[in-house]
């Protein structure tokens, strides 16, 4: 996730209420992209993270994409053995 950098002391910036906060997204869905690379390191392009691209344990697309709806609390706990093959 991006870092926030303040041009003044963070406390004064965070306490300033002169600019109202308003967030809007089409569909209320956050568009996140992941850079995709081949095993040899060459760049393949960008891919949307929806559809379970980042989730290790699969579920329905609707459930997995709920993580990208703005203002939604998303929690998914998985237990079990995970093996990574190299």
N, C-alpha and C positions, 0 to 999 in steps of 0.2 A: 504494500500500500504506500501511497505517497507520503512524504514527510512534509510538515508545515514549518516554514521559516518566517519569522516575524522581523520586520524592520525596526521595531521598538521592543521594549520589554514585553514579554508574552502576557504578563498579568494585566497590563494596561490595555493591550489589544483585545484580550478575551473579555474584559469587563466593559468595553465600549459597546453600547447598545444603539449608537446613532444610525447604524445601517441594519435594517431588518433582515433576518435570515429567511430565505425562501429557496427551496430546492424543487426543481421540476425535471422530470425525465419523461420522454415519450413512453407511454405504457408503464411508467414507474419501474422500469427495468434498467438496471445498470448494464452498460455494454463494456465488458472486459475482454481484452484480447491477449492471447499468449503468443509469444514468438516460438516458432517451430523450427527445429534444426534436424538435419539428417545425422546419422551416427558418425559420419566423417567430419561433422562440424559445419557443413555448409547450410546456409539459411534457406528454408523452404517457404517462409511467409508467415502470415499471421492467421490465427484461428480463434473463433469465438470460444469462450470458456463454457458456454451453455452445453447442455446435453451430456453432462457428466465428465467433461474433459479432465477436471481436476480432482474429482472424487474417486477415492480408491475402491470403495464398495458401491456397486451400481444399484440403482433403484429406478423408478419410472422417471422419465424426463421431466414431468410436472413437479415431482418431489425434488429432484436435484436442482432444477432451475429456480426453485423457491429461494435459494440462497442469494439470488441476484435481484430480488424485488426490493426496491428501496423502502426502508422503514420496517422491514419484516425481520423478526427474530428467527434465526435458523440454527438448529442444533441437531447434529446427527452423530451418534456415538456408535462405534463399531468395536467389537472385541473379537479376537481370534488371532490365528497365526498368519502373518504376512511374510511371504518369501519374495525376495528380489533376486532375479536371475541376471547375471551379467555375462 
